[in-house]
Amino acid sequence: MAINLTKGQRIDLTKKDSSGGSSALTKFCVGVNWGALEVEKKKFFGGTKKVKKAVDLDLSCMMVFKDKERFDHIYSPEYNPQALAKIGLPPGKLYSRDGALQHSGDDRTGDLDGDDGLDNEIISVDLTKVNPEIEQIFFFLNNATNEDFYQIPFAKIRMYEGTPTKVDNIYATFDVVSDAQYSGRKSMIMGKLYRKDGEWKFNAIGDATTDQVFAQTMSTIIREYA
């Protein structure tokens, strides 16, 4: 049975087998599923009608080294590289340098016809490949459109065994927009993987921030969470 995470909850990455034993969860996906908005639009000859409005959330990842001065990243390659260079950030990419994490690609709409049960953006994780100098892996979400998180009908993160196209076993789920704290916010630090006593654990952070763009969220992570 999947763990229903709450804000601030920490869990060990262990799974039970059919014989009652346990083993470490090392290969899994972190996915986010969200819904498009339903808004009123004026008709040409008067009156209104309900239409779907796309919501462009961006799932990103920041891997922090032991010295907290170096990091690797996964964020959209569609961000303007010239603008990133001006603030000292490298171009976006969909995979980590060590090959341990890989992003499925940008989704710019969300679910237009209600919750389809599938994740819109996914980061595949193989903890056995993570650079041993990396101690924390943060997952964060930014809204590239104008709405805040509280307006979005649903947005959920889940960890599961499988692939971006096939869910084998859901390990944990976390509803990330069910609280009024997300009103007026467009940036969210969802959670982090971290090493402790030689083992990987997960912390469901769930904190909304005042950041307007993902680069600011990365600075917030280093300054307040790493």
C-alpha positions as CSV (number, residue, x, y, z in Angstrom):
1,M,0.0,0.0,0.0
2,A,1.3,3.4,-0.9
3,I,2.3,5.9,1.8
4,N,0.2,9.0,1.9
5,L,2.7,11.6,2.8
6,T,2.0,14.8,4.8
7,K,4.0,18.0,4.8
8,G,7.3,17.6,6.6
9,Q,7.1,13.8,6.9
10,R,10.3,11.9,6.5
11,I,10.5,8.3,5.3
12,D,13.0,5.6,4.8
13,L,13.3,4.3,1.3
14,T,12.6,0.7,2.1
15,K,10.1,-1.7,0.5
16,K,8.6,-5.0,1.7
17,D,8.8,-8.1,-0.4
18,S,6.4,-11.0,-0.6
19,S,8.3,-13.0,2.0
20,G,8.0,-10.2,4.6
21,G,11.5,-9.0,4.2
22,S,12.6,-5.5,3.1
23,S,15.1,-4.0,0.8
24,A,16.2,-0.5,-0.3
25,L,14.3,1.3,-2.9
26,T,17.0,2.5,-5.4
27,K,15.3,2.8,-8.8
28,F,12.0,4.7,-9.0
29,C,10.3,7.7,-10.6
30,V,9.2,11.0,-9.1
31,G,6.3,12.3,-11.1
32,V,3.9,15.3,-10.9
33,N,0.3,15.2,-12.2
34,W,-1.7,18.5,-12.5
35,G,-4.9,19.8,-14.0
36,A,-5.6,22.6,-16.3
37,L,-7.9,25.4,-15.2
38,E,-11.6,25.9,-16.2
39,V,-12.3,29.6,-16.8
40,E,-15.3,31.6,-18.1
41,K,-14.8,33.1,-21.5
42,K,-17.0,35.7,-23.2
43,K,-18.9,34.5,-26.3
44,F,-18.7,36.6,-29.5
45,F,-22.5,37.3,-29.4
46,G,-22.8,37.7,-25.6
47,G,-22.9,35.4,-22.7
48,T,-20.0,33.2,-21.5
49,K,-18.8,29.7,-21.8
50,K,-16.4,27.5,-19.8
51,V,-13.1,26.7,-21.5
52,K,-9.9,24.9,-20.4
53,K,-6.8,27.0,-19.8
54,A,-3.4,25.4,-20.0
55,V,-1.2,25.4,-16.9
56,D,2.5,25.1,-17.5
57,L,4.2,23.7,-14.4
58,D,7.9,22.9,-14.5
59,L,9.4,20.1,-12.4
60,S,13.0,20.6,-11.7
61,C,15.7,19.0,-9.7
62,M,18.9,20.3,-7.9
63,M,21.6,18.0,-6.7
64,V,23.7,19.5,-3.9
65,F,27.3,18.3,-3.2
66,K,28.8,17.9,0.3
67,D,30.5,21.3,0.3
68,K,27.2,23.0,-0.6
69,E,29.1,25.1,-3.1
70,R,28.7,22.8,-6.1
71,F,25.5,21.5,-7.6
72,D,24.2,19.6,-10.6
73,H,20.8,20.4,-12.1
74,I,17.8,19.2,-14.2
75,Y,15.6,22.0,-15.5
76,S,14.0,22.7,-18.9
77,P,16.3,23.2,-21.9
78,E,13.6,25.6,-23.2
79,Y,14.6,28.3,-20.7
80,N,16.5,31.1,-22.5
81,P,20.2,30.2,-22.2
82,Q,21.4,33.8,-22.8
83,A,19.2,35.0,-19.9
84,L,20.5,32.2,-17.7
85,A,24.1,33.0,-18.5
86,K,23.6,36.6,-17.3
87,I,22.7,35.3,-13.8
88,G,25.5,32.7,-13.8
89,L,23.4,29.6,-14.5
90,P,24.2,27.0,-17.2
91,P,21.7,26.0,-19.9
92,G,18.9,23.6,-19.0
93,K,19.2,19.9,-19.5
94,L,17.1,16.8,-18.9
95,Y,19.7,14.5,-17.3
96,S,22.2,14.6,-14.4
97,R,26.0,14.5,-15.2
98,D,26.3,11.1,-13.4
99,G,23.4,9.6,-15.4
100,A,21.4,8.9,-12.2
101,L,18.5,11.2,-12.9
102,Q,16.6,11.9,-16.2
103,H,13.6,14.1,-16.9
104,S,10.8,13.0,-19.3
105,G,10.4,16.5,-20.9
106,D,8.3,19.6,-20.6
107,D,4.5,19.5,-20.4
108,R,2.9,22.9,-21.0
109,T,-0.8,22.2,-20.5
110,G,-1.6,19.8,-17.6
111,D,-4.6,17.5,-17.9
112,L,-7.2,19.3,-20.0
113,D,-10.0,16.8,-19.5
114,G,-9.8,16.0,-15.8
115,D,-7.3,13.8,-13.9
116,D,-6.1,11.1,-16.3
117,G,-4.1,9.4,-13.5
118,L,-0.9,9.8,-15.4
119,D,2.1,12.1,-14.5
120,N,2.7,15.1,-16.7
121,E,6.4,15.4,-15.9
122,I,8.6,12.7,-14.5
123,I,12.2,12.4,-13.2
124,S,13.5,8.9,-13.2
125,V,16.0,8.1,-10.4
126,D,18.7,5.5,-10.0
127,L,20.3,6.0,-6.6
128,T,23.0,3.5,-7.3
129,K,24.4,5.9,-9.9
130,V,24.4,9.1,-7.9
131,N,27.8,10.7,-7.5
132,P,29.0,9.8,-3.9
133,E,29.8,13.5,-3.4
134,I,26.1,14.4,-3.7
135,E,24.3,14.4,-0.4
136,Q,20.9,16.1,-1.2
137,I,18.6,16.0,-4.2
138,F,15.8,18.6,-4.2
139,F,12.7,18.4,-6.3
140,F,10.9,21.7,-6.9
141,L,8.0,23.1,-9.0
142,N,7.5,26.4,-10.7
143,N,4.5,27.8,-12.5
144,A,5.5,29.4,-15.8
145,T,1.9,30.7,-16.3
146,N,0.2,33.4,-14.3
147,E,-2.0,31.5,-11.9
148,D,-0.9,30.6,-8.4
149,F,-0.9,27.0,-7.0
150,Y,-4.1,27.4,-5.0
151,Q,-6.1,28.0,-8.3
152,I,-4.9,24.8,-9.8
153,P,-7.6,22.1,-9.4
154,F,-5.1,19.4,-8.5
155,A,-1.4,18.7,-8.4
156,K,0.1,15.6,-6.9
157,I,3.6,14.1,-6.6
158,R,4.2,10.4,-6.4
159,M,7.1,8.1,-6.1
160,Y,6.8,4.8,-7.9
161,E,8.7,1.8,-9.3
162,G,8.4,1.5,-13.0
163,T,9.1,3.8,-16.0
164,P,7.7,7.1,-17.3
165,T,5.2,5.1,-19.3
166,K,4.4,2.2,-16.9
167,V,3.7,2.3,-13.2
168,D,4.5,-1.0,-11.5
169,N,4.2,-0.1,-7.8
170,I,3.3,3.2,-6.2
171,Y,5.5,3.8,-3.1
172,A,4.4,7.2,-1.8
173,T,2.0,10.0,-2.8
174,F,1.8,13.7,-1.7
175,D,-0.9,16.2,-2.5
176,V,1.0,19.5,-3.1
177,V,-1.8,22.1,-3.6
178,S,-4.4,21.2,-1.0
179,D,-3.5,24.0,1.5
180,A,-4.3,27.7,1.5
181,Q,-0.6,28.5,2.1
182,Y,-0.2,28.1,-1.7
183,S,-2.5,31.1,-2.4
184,G,-0.5,33.7,-4.3
185,R,2.5,31.4,-4.7
186,K,4.1,30.2,-7.9
187,S,7.1,28.3,-6.6
188,M,7.2,25.2,-4.4
189,I,9.9,23.1,-2.9
190,M,8.3,19.7,-3.0
191,G,10.8,17.4,-1.2
192,K,14.3,16.1,-1.1
193,L,16.2,12.9,-1.1
194,Y,19.1,13.0,1.4
195,R,21.8,10.7,2.7
196,K,21.9,9.8,6.4
197,D,24.1,7.1,8.0
198,G,24.8,5.7,4.5
199,E,21.2,5.4,3.5
200,W,18.9,7.5,1.4
201,K,15.7,9.0,2.9
202,F,13.0,11.3,1.7
203,N,11.6,14.5,3.2
204,A,8.2,15.7,1.9
205,I,8.9,19.4,2.4
206,G,5.9,20.9,0.6
207,D,6.9,24.6,1.2
208,A,5.6,27.3,-1.1
209,T,7.9,30.2,-1.6
210,T,7.6,33.8,-2.8
211,D,10.0,33.1,-5.8
212,Q,8.7,34.2,-9.2
213,V,11.1,32.1,-11.3
214,F,13.0,28.9,-10.9
215,A,16.4,30.5,-10.6
216,Q,15.2,32.3,-7.5
217,T,13.9,29.0,-6.1
218,M,17.4,27.4,-6.6
219,S,18.9,30.3,-4.5
220,T,16.2,29.7,-1.8
221,I,17.1,26.0,-1.7
222,I,20.8,26.8,-1.2
223,R,20.2,29.6,1.3
224,E,17.5,28.0,3.5
225,Y,17.2,24.3,2.9
226,A,20.6,22.7,1.9
